[in-house]
Amino acid sequence: MAITVRPATSTDRSATAEVIYYAFHQLDERHDIPAYMNSMEDAEIVASHLYGIPKIYGFVAEDAGQVIGIGFLHDLGEVGMGISPLAVSPNAQARGAGQAILDCMIEYAGGASIRLLQDAFNNGTLALYSRYGFVVREQFTCVKGSPVASRTALTITRDTDPAGTAKLFHRNIMGFNRPSFPRRPLMAYRGLSLAGFIAPGTEYPYAAADNETTLIALIAEMATVMGAPITVAIPASHSQTLRWMLDRGGRVIRSMNLMVRGPYSHPSGAYLTSGSY
Ligand SMILES: CC(C)(COP(=O)(O)OP(=O)(O)OC[C@H]1O[C@@H](n2cnc3c(N)ncnc32)[C@H](O)[C@@H]1OP(=O)(O)O)[C@@H](O)C(=O)NCCC(=O)NCCS
């Protein structure tokens, strides 16, 4: 039978969870790395966050009436679209389903920039996305740790920000506005000038700062406020921040490539990513 792709509907939710669970489980097992999802319940939670949510568009690939693959496109506003996740059932892989879903998502995006996070260990997806015109724009090292705040000349506050200075600061460093922005990020001031901020993100806290020293002060403050280990996705080029986390007992848990198809503007300061943006 030929593989066909159609938009996902709410009745595809449990099939989506199954595809995600088995595809990622097999991938992690094959690479001998800790499971990204420990149970079908974990996959069902992931699937529940993909349906019935505005600006998330799902696609399923079918073969003989069976769902064998899924792909979800997220409208990220000014920055473009994001893919997460894309998965094909292990017994249906390497027969073109992944590419058929990608074709539909690219067509649906209609020329908008598309981005995704690709596991750096995964040779197959690096090849697949590269052939589709995605370019590695940054590598992120995810580090988990509990660094404590040290002395800083900066003043770090968590006041409300009615004038939207942090939002404007983000735009200046990152080159785009986020679809939503917290009312009370942690903000670092040098004298009266905003030098950076950090905020809880979808997967990881995100931050923008004038330099890595400010970024480090913000991570330390957030870890202290949380009182529990935090995981941050640090651009691989931020060697000072990476070393600082590692010197305080941080553990690298994952390495990911930001791959972008279409326009991309590189941040002009220090930053952390919340996921693909
Ligand atoms: C990634 C995934 C969705 C791809 O789906 P699929 O249906 O297996 O992929 P397709 O058959 O459409 O295409 C895969 C292509 O990559 C190519 N490829 C795979 N590994 C490769 C490698 N090491 N070097 C070069 N090309 C490679 C294949 O040759 C194939 O192209 P071809 O058909 O022209 O030969 C699927 O393998 C999967 O679910 N993996 C586990 C979850 C995952 O990694 N998801 C992506 C998260 S970003």
Ligand as a Chemical Component Dictionary entry (heavy atoms), coordinates in Angstrom:
data_LIG
# 
_chem_comp.id                   LIG 
_chem_comp.type                 NON-POLYMER 
_chem_comp.pdbx_formal_charge   0 
_chem_comp.three_letter_code    LIG 
# 
loop_
_chem_comp_atom.comp_id 
_chem_comp_atom.atom_id 
_chem_comp_atom.alt_atom_id 
_chem_comp_atom.type_symbol 
_chem_comp_atom.charge 
_chem_comp_atom.model_Cartn_x 
_chem_comp_atom.model_Cartn_y 
_chem_comp_atom.model_Cartn_z 
_chem_comp_atom.pdbx_ordinal 
LIG C1  C1  C 0 13.646 10.174 11.934 1  
LIG C2  C2  C 0 12.452 9.402  11.413 2  
LIG C3  C3  C 0 11.179 10.189 11.698 3  
LIG C4  C4  C 0 12.606 9.247  9.893  4  
LIG O1  O1  O 0 11.482 8.541  9.400  5  
LIG P1  P1  P 0 11.642 7.375  8.285  6  
LIG O2  O2  O 0 10.309 7.055  7.771  7  
LIG O3  O3  O 0 12.456 6.275  8.874  8  
LIG O4  O4  O 0 12.545 8.155  7.217  9  
LIG P2  P2  P 0 12.490 8.052  5.632  10 
LIG O5  O5  O 0 12.455 6.626  5.230  11 
LIG O6  O6  O 0 11.406 8.902  5.094  12 
LIG O7  O7  O 0 13.857 8.767  5.224  13 
LIG C5  C5  C 0 15.062 8.587  5.908  14 
LIG C6  C6  C 0 16.182 9.035  4.997  15 
LIG O8  O8  O 0 17.353 9.333  5.752  16 
LIG C7  C7  C 0 18.427 8.654  5.155  17 
LIG N1  N1  N 0 19.404 8.304  6.159  18 
LIG C8  C8  C 0 19.195 7.670  7.329  19 
LIG N2  N2  N 0 20.367 7.519  7.975  20 
LIG C9  C9  C 0 21.319 8.084  7.196  21 
LIG C10 C10 C 0 22.722 8.259  7.304  22 
LIG N3  N3  N 0 23.404 7.795  8.384  23 
LIG N4  N4  N 0 23.388 8.916  6.329  24 
LIG C11 C11 C 0 22.737 9.378  5.237  25 
LIG N5  N5  N 0 21.396 9.237  5.068  26 
LIG C12 C12 C 0 20.711 8.602  6.041  27 
LIG C13 C13 C 0 17.838 7.407  4.555  28 
LIG O9  O9  O 0 18.664 6.872  3.631  29 
LIG C14 C14 C 0 16.531 7.930  4.021  30 
LIG O10 O10 O 0 16.675 8.534  2.746  31 
LIG P3  P3  P 0 16.371 7.657  1.389  32 
LIG O11 O11 O 0 14.996 7.098  1.542  33 
LIG O12 O12 O 0 16.466 8.656  0.282  34 
LIG O13 O13 O 0 17.397 6.606  1.374  35 
LIG C15 C15 C 0 12.366 7.973  12.065 36 
LIG O14 O14 O 0 13.520 7.265  11.761 37 
LIG C16 C16 C 0 12.175 8.006  13.569 38 
LIG O15 O15 O 0 11.043 8.039  14.067 39 
LIG N6  N6  N 0 13.288 7.977  14.336 40 
LIG C17 C17 C 0 13.177 7.971  15.803 41 
LIG C18 C18 C 0 12.656 9.302  16.354 42 
LIG C19 C19 C 0 13.462 10.501 15.843 43 
LIG O16 O16 O 0 14.681 10.481 15.802 44 
LIG N7  N7  N 0 12.740 11.566 15.475 45 
LIG C20 C20 C 0 13.324 12.802 15.003 46 
LIG C21 C21 C 0 13.485 13.760 16.132 47 
LIG S1  S1  S 0 14.244 15.261 15.565 48 
# 
loop_
_chem_comp_bond.comp_id 
_chem_comp_bond.atom_id_1 
_chem_comp_bond.atom_id_2 
_chem_comp_bond.value_order 
_chem_comp_bond.pdbx_ordinal 
LIG C1  C2  SING 1  
LIG C2  C3  SING 2  
LIG C2  C4  SING 3  
LIG C2  C15 SING 4  
LIG C4  O1  SING 5  
LIG O1  P1  SING 6  
LIG P1  O2  DOUB 7  
LIG P1  O3  SING 8  
LIG P1  O4  SING 9  
LIG O4  P2  SING 10 
LIG P2  O5  DOUB 11 
LIG P2  O6  SING 12 
LIG P2  O7  SING 13 
LIG O7  C5  SING 14 
LIG C5  C6  SING 15 
LIG C6  O8  SING 16 
LIG C6  C14 SING 17 
LIG O8  C7  SING 18 
LIG C7  N1  SING 19 
LIG C7  C13 SING 20 
LIG N1  C8  SING 21 
LIG N1  C12 SING 22 
LIG C8  N2  DOUB 23 
LIG N2  C9  SING 24 
LIG C9  C10 SING 25 
LIG C9  C12 DOUB 26 
LIG C10 N3  SING 27 
LIG C10 N4  DOUB 28 
LIG N4  C11 SING 29 
LIG C11 N5  DOUB 30 
LIG N5  C12 SING 31 
LIG C13 O9  SING 32 
LIG C13 C14 SING 33 
LIG C14 O10 SING 34 
LIG O10 P3  SING 35 
LIG P3  O11 DOUB 36 
LIG P3  O12 SING 37 
LIG P3  O13 SING 38 
LIG C15 O14 SING 39 
LIG C15 C16 SING 40 
LIG C16 O15 DOUB 41 
LIG C16 N6  SING 42 
LIG N6  C17 SING 43 
LIG C17 C18 SING 44 
LIG C18 C19 SING 45 
LIG C19 O16 DOUB 46 
LIG C19 N7  SING 47 
LIG N7  C20 SING 48 
LIG C20 C21 SING 49 
LIG C21 S1  SING 50 
# 
